[in-house]
Amino acid sequence: MFCAEEIGAAINLKTDVCKLLTQAGFRLRKWCSNSPEFLSTIDSIDRETSAETIIDDTQTVKTLGLLWDTACDSFKYSVTLSELQAQVTKRTVLSDISKVFDPLGWLLPVVVSMKLLMQQLWLKGIDWEAALPSDMFSHWCELRRGINDIRDIRIPRWVKYKSGEMLELHGFADASEMAYAAAVYLKVHHLDGLVSTNLIASKSRVAPIKQITLPRLELCAAQLMTKLMVKVKEALEVDQVPIFGYSDSTIVLAWLSDYPRRWKTFIANRTSYILDIIPRQNWRHISSHQNPADLATRGITACNLINSNIWWHGPNILCTNHNWEQVVLEPPNEMQLEERPMMLCHTAAKHVDDLFERSTMILATTSFESLKVVDDKIDLTKSDRVLSLQTLTVCSTVISWALDCVIPSMIRERSNASESSSTRLENSV
């Protein structure tokens, strides 16, 4: 597939390709296009007879395929699922789910409901050839009937972008106890001052069977969105466009607002990756009812998905040309932030020499984890307890600071306290 902004460019490309392949004895056939003017330059015997072009070359009769309707220049889906069998097993459910061809995640709010049902079958330990329980069988029949409504979905191929117009990428992340998801939208600022937004891609994951807190799932959703954003930028070849991230979790935004080394390992690893792609100043808070990724975490029917403007074009505030007003949020509870624990050492001594000796001993015997709190750039493996030159430099700096600032201050305070005590004693005598 190839796209051109002008008919002349498309015709010239077609002529060059045909001339090159003709020299090798190949003749291109089954040409299709959304432009009648372009098709008029091609012989009728070399044109595609059908107005619908199959995107999935490997599709079978029973596969839900993605089609390009050249007549209205839009994508749509074909649904040809087999008749429902009298006995539905876990194997047949998985077979029907695998037939859904949705590479860009446009049908994610519908597909995620099927994935969640499959996970429930695993949790209940149902065998591959065993019939589904009555309640799950009814739920699966409802989901399967809804797939037929997918045929009414029409997705415009063109995102209304022309050369010279400004682009932005906006990613939304959300999570529930059942799944977490991400959706990326392309925002186009047209030369006439109007703004258009369109869904480019989305992705979801069902929540792991092992229990994990909701804030951590929200962070996983933000990481998933960041990875999807990177792929979208590469596919669209728009490396220099501004990118923005949105989340309805105040805890995730608090994690992203500070340095990763402040948090525990699980949080630090993910926030570090996210901030390398999307700067912390480009993260925004959005309410749950305005977050399109919320639809992909709880699932909706295909009939409701057709008319869901927030899914296909994002929230209304994204479609405006005004600057985003960041709302001042109440900071989350410190217990929810999962800060990395820090070790504080206190020592007492009668003389400066004793204090220096004890401080040196504490710094020299500090564990690897505690040294990382001093400086996260120390290259010291857990199995190697020998202090490196860089570690000794850090320790020396701390000791010098103690000798130059802390200890003299302590001596002055102790001296002033002794003088005050002596004065009071003389006055009493």
C-alpha positions in Angstrom: 0.0 0.0 0.0 1.1 3.5 -0.8 -0.4 6.9 -0.1 0.2 10.2 -2.0 -1.1 13.7 -1.5 -1.4 14.4 -5.2 -2.7 12.3 -8.1 0.3 13.1 -10.2 2.7 11.7 -7.6 0.7 8.5 -7.4 0.6 8.1 -11.2 4.4 8.7 -11.5 5.1 6.1 -8.9 2.8 3.6 -10.6 4.6 4.2 -13.9 8.1 3.7 -12.5 7.2 0.5 -10.6 5.5 -1.0 -13.6 8.4 -0.1 -15.9 10.9 -1.7 -13.5 8.9 -4.9 -13.0 8.2 -5.2 -16.7 11.9 -5.4 -17.4 12.0 -8.6 -15.2 8.9 -10.1 -16.9 6.4 -9.2 -14.1 3.1 -7.5 -14.6 1.3 -5.9 -11.7 -2.4 -6.6 -11.6 -5.4 -6.2 -9.2 -4.8 -2.4 -8.8 -7.3 -0.7 -6.5 -7.5 2.9 -5.3 -9.9 5.4 -3.7 -9.3 7.7 -6.7 -11.2 7.2 -9.9 -8.8 9.4 -11.7 -5.9 7.1 -10.8 -7.8 4.0 -11.8 -8.5 5.5 -15.2 -4.8 5.3 -16.0 -4.9 1.5 -15.5 -6.3 -1.1 -18.0 -9.6 -2.6 -16.9 -8.1 -6.1 -16.9 -5.5 -5.1 -14.4 -7.9 -3.6 -11.9 -9.3 -5.2 -8.8 -12.9 -6.2 -9.5 -14.1 -5.9 -5.9 -14.3 -2.6 -4.1 -13.2 -4.3 -0.9 -9.6 -5.1 -0.4 -8.6 -7.7 2.2 -5.8 -6.5 4.5 -5.1 -9.9 6.0 -3.7 -12.1 3.3 -3.7 -15.2 5.5 -7.4 -15.0 6.4 -9.6 -18.0 6.0 -13.4 -18.2 5.6 -13.8 -18.4 9.4 -11.5 -15.4 10.2 -12.8 -12.0 11.2 -10.9 -10.0 8.6 -10.0 -6.3 8.1 -11.1 -4.8 4.8 -10.5 -1.6 3.0 -13.5 -0.2 1.2 -12.1 1.9 -1.6 -15.6 3.2 -2.5 -15.8 5.2 0.7 -12.1 5.1 1.6 -12.6 3.5 5.0 -11.8 0.3 6.9 -14.4 -2.2 8.0 -14.5 -5.8 9.3 -16.0 -8.9 7.9 -17.6 -11.4 10.3 -17.9 -15.1 9.2 -17.9 -17.0 12.5 -19.3 -20.6 12.3 -22.6 -21.5 13.8 -22.6 -21.9 17.6 -22.2 -25.5 18.6 -24.5 -27.2 21.1 -21.6 -27.8 23.5 -19.1 -25.0 23.9 -15.8 -25.8 25.5 -12.7 -23.8 26.5 -11.1 -24.9 23.3 -13.9 -23.5 21.1 -13.9 -20.2 23.0 -10.1 -19.8 22.4 -10.6 -20.8 18.8 -13.2 -18.0 18.2 -11.1 -15.4 20.0 -8.0 -16.2 17.9 -10.1 -15.6 14.7 -10.4 -11.9 15.6 -7.9 -10.0 13.4 -7.4 -6.6 15.1 -3.7 -5.6 14.7 -4.2 -2.0 15.7 -6.6 -2.6 18.6 -9.5 -0.7 17.2 -11.9 -3.3 18.6 -10.2 -3.6 21.9 -13.2 -2.7 24.2 -15.0 -5.7 22.6 -12.1 -8.1 22.5 -11.1 -7.5 26.1 -14.4 -8.9 27.4 -13.6 -12.1 25.6 -10.1 -12.2 27.0 -11.5 -11.7 30.5 -13.9 -14.6 30.1 -11.0 -16.8 28.9 -9.0 -15.9 32.1 -12.0 -16.8 34.2 -12.1 -20.2 32.6 -8.4 -20.7 33.6 -9.1 -19.6 37.1 -11.9 -22.1 37.5 -9.7 -24.9 36.2 -12.1 -25.9 33.5 -10.7 -28.6 31.2 -10.2 -28.1 27.5 -13.0 -30.5 26.5 -15.4 -29.8 29.3 -18.6 -27.9 28.7 -18.8 -24.3 30.0 -20.9 -23.7 33.1 -24.3 -22.3 32.4 -23.6 -18.7 33.5 -20.4 -18.6 31.4 -22.1 -20.2 28.5 -24.8 -17.5 28.5 -22.2 -14.7 28.8 -20.2 -16.2 25.9 -23.3 -16.4 23.7 -24.0 -12.8 24.3 -20.5 -11.8 23.5 -20.5 -13.9 20.3 -23.8 -12.4 19.1 -22.3 -8.9 19.6 -19.5 -9.7 17.2 -22.0 -9.5 14.3 -22.5 -5.8 15.0 -18.9 -5.2 14.2 -19.8 -5.3 10.5 -21.4 -1.9 10.8 -18.2 -0.2 12.0 -16.6 2.2 9.5 -13.2 3.7 10.3 -11.9 6.4 8.0 -8.5 5.6 6.5 -7.4 9.3 6.1 -6.7 11.2 9.3 -7.1 14.5 7.5 -3.4 15.5 7.6 -1.7 17.6 5.0 1.9 18.7 4.7 2.7 21.8 6.8 0.1 21.1 9.5 1.2 20.5 13.1 0.8 17.1 14.7 0.6 15.9 18.3 0.4 12.4 19.8 -1.7 11.9 22.9 -1.6 8.7 24.9 -4.2 7.6 27.6 -3.6 4.9 30.2 -6.0 3.3 32.6 -6.4 0.2 34.7 -8.9 -1.8 36.6 -8.7 -4.9 38.8 -9.4 -7.0 35.6 -7.2 -5.4 32.9 -5.1 -2.4 32.0 -5.0 -0.6 28.6 -3.6 2.2 26.6 -4.8 4.2 23.6 -2.9 6.6 21.3 -4.5 9.5 19.3 -3.2 11.7 16.6 -4.1 15.4 16.9 -3.9 17.5 13.8 -3.9 21.3 13.9 -5.2 22.3 10.5 -4.1 25.5 8.7 -7.7 26.9 8.9 -7.5 26.7 12.7 -9.6 23.6 13.2 -8.5 20.5 15.1 -9.2 16.9 14.4 -8.3 13.8 16.4 -8.4 10.1 15.5 -7.6 6.9 17.2 -4.3 5.4 15.9 -3.8 2.3 18.0 -4.6 0.7 21.3 -3.4 -2.2 23.4 -4.4 -4.0 26.5 -3.3 -6.7 29.0 -5.5 -8.7 31.4 -4.4 -8.3 35.0 -2.1 -11.0 36.2 -3.5 -13.8 38.3 -1.1 -12.9 41.1 -2.6 -10.1 43.1 -1.1 -6.7 42.4 -2.2 -3.3 43.7 -4.3 -1.0 41.6 -1.7 1.8 41.6 0.9 -0.6 40.2 -1.5 -1.7 37.5 -2.1 1.9 36.6 1.7 2.3 36.3 1.9 -0.8 34.1 -0.8 0.9 31.9 1.3 4.0 31.7 4.3 1.9 30.7 2.3 0.0 28.1 1.1 3.3 26.6 4.6 4.6 26.4 5.8 1.5 24.5 2.8 1.8 22.2 3.7 5.5 21.7 7.2 4.6 20.5 5.8 2.1 18.0 3.3 4.6 16.6 6.0 7.3 16.2 8.1 4.8 14.3 5.2 3.7 12.1 4.1 7.2 11.3 7.7 8.5 11.0 7.1 11.5 13.2 10.0 11.5 15.6 9.9 15.3 16.4 6.2 15.7 17.2 5.2 16.6 20.8 3.9 13.7 22.8 1.7 13.8 25.9 0.5 11.2 28.5 -2.7 11.1 30.5 -3.7 9.1 33.6 -6.5 9.3 36.1 -4.3 8.0 38.9 -2.9 10.7 41.2 -0.4 8.1 42.6 1.1 7.4 39.2 1.4 11.1 38.5 3.1 11.6 41.9 5.6 8.8 41.0 6.3 10.5 37.6 6.8 13.9 39.2 9.9 12.9 41.2 13.1 11.1 40.5 12.8 7.3 40.0 15.5 6.5 42.6 13.2 7.7 45.3 10.8 4.8 44.8 11.0 1.1 45.3 12.5 -1.1 42.5 9.2 -2.0 40.8 8.2 1.6 40.6 11.7 3.0 39.8 12.3 0.7 36.8 9.0 1.6 35.2 9.0 5.4 35.9 12.6 5.6 34.6 11.6 4.0 31.3 8.5 6.2 31.0 10.3 9.5 31.7 12.9 8.7 29.1 10.2 8.8 26.5 7.6 11.2 27.8 9.0 14.1 30.0 7.3 14.6 33.4 6.0 18.1 32.3 4.0 16.4 29.5 2.0 14.3 31.8 -1.6 15.4 32.6 -4.4 14.3 34.9 -7.8 13.3 33.4 -10.9 12.1 35.1 -12.0 8.5 34.6 -15.2 9.4 32.6 -13.1 11.3 30.1 -10.4 8.6 29.8 -11.0 6.5 26.6 -8.7 3.8 27.9 -11.3 3.1 30.6 -13.5 1.5 27.9 -10.7 -1.1 27.1 -10.4 -2.1 30.8 -14.0 -3.0 31.5 -15.3 -3.8 28.0 -18.4 -2.6 26.1 -20.6 -4.2 23.5 -19.9 -3.8 19.8 -23.2 -1.9 19.4 -22.1 0.7 21.9 -18.6 0.9 20.4 -19.9 2.0 17.0 -21.3 5.2 18.5 -18.6 5.8 21.1 -17.1 9.2 20.1 -14.7 9.2 23.0 -13.2 6.0 21.8 -12.7 7.0 18.1 -11.7 10.6 18.7 -10.8 11.0 22.3 -12.3 13.2 25.0 -13.9 16.5 23.9 -11.2 18.6 25.6 -8.6 17.0 23.3 -10.5 18.1 20.2 -10.3 21.8 21.2 -7.4 24.1 20.3 -7.0 25.5 23.9 -4.1 24.9 26.2 -4.6 22.2 28.8 -5.3 23.6 32.3 -3.5 21.4 34.8 -5.7 20.8 37.9 -4.1 21.1 41.3 -4.6 17.6 42.8 -4.6 16.5 46.5 -1.3 14.7 47.1 -1.7 10.9 47.7 -1.1 9.3 51.1 2.7 8.7 51.7 2.0 5.1 52.5 0.7 4.6 48.9 3.8 6.1 47.2 6.1 3.1 48.1 9.2 5.1 48.8 12.6 3.3 49.0 13.5 2.9 52.7 16.5 4.9 54.0 18.8 4.0 56.9 19.8 6.7 59.3 22.7 6.2 61.7 23.2 8.1 64.9 26.3 8.0 67.1 27.4 9.8 70.2 31.0 10.5 71.5 32.7 12.5 74.2 35.6 13.5 72.0 36.0 14.5 68.3 38.5 11.7 67.7 35.9 9.1 68.9 33.2 10.6 66.7 35.5 10.6 63.6 36.5 7.0 64.3 32.9 5.8 64.7 31.6 7.7 61.6 34.4 6.2 59.5 33.5 2.7 60.7 29.8 3.2 60.0 30.5 4.5 56.4 33.0 1.7 55.8 30.6 -1.1 56.9 27.5 0.4 55.2 25.8 -2.2 53.0 25.3 -2.0 49.2 21.7 -0.9 49.5 22.5 1.9 51.9 25.3 3.2 49.7 22.9 3.4 46.8 20.9 5.9 48.8 24.0 8.1 49.1 24.7 7.9 45.4 22.7 5.7 42.9 25.6 5.8 40.4 27.8 3.6 42.5 28.8 0.6 40.4 29.0 -2.1 43.1 27.4 -5.5 42.8 25.7 -7.2 45.7 28.2 -10.0 45.7 31.1 -7.7 45.8 31.5 -6.1 49.3 34.9 -4.5 48.5 34.5 -0.7 48.5 35.3 0.8 45.1 37.3 4.0 44.6 34.1 5.8 43.7 32.5 4.6 46.9 35.4 5.7 49.0 35.3 9.1 47.3 31.6 9.5 48.3 32.4 8.4 51.8 35.4 10.8 52.0 33.1 13.6 50.8 30.6 12.8 53.6 33.4 12.7 56.2 34.9 16.0 55.0 31.5 17.6 55.1 31.1 16.3 58.7 34.5 17.6 59.7 34.0 21.0 58.1 30.5 21.7 59.0 28.7 19.3 61.4 31.4 18.6 63.9 32.6 22.2 64.4 29.0 23.2 64.9 28.5 20.5 67.5 31.7 21.6 69.3 30.5 25.2 69.4 27.1 24.2 70.7 28.8 22.0 73.3 31.2 24.8 74.3 28.4 27.3 74.6 26.5 24.9 76.7 29.5 24.4 79.0 30.1 28.1 79.3 26.4 28.7 80.2 26.6 25.9 82.8 29.8 27.4 84.3 28.3 30.9 84.5 25.2 29.6 86.2 27.4 27.8 88.7 29.5 30.9 89.5 26.4 33.0 89.9 24.9 30.4 92.4 28.1 30.4 94.4 
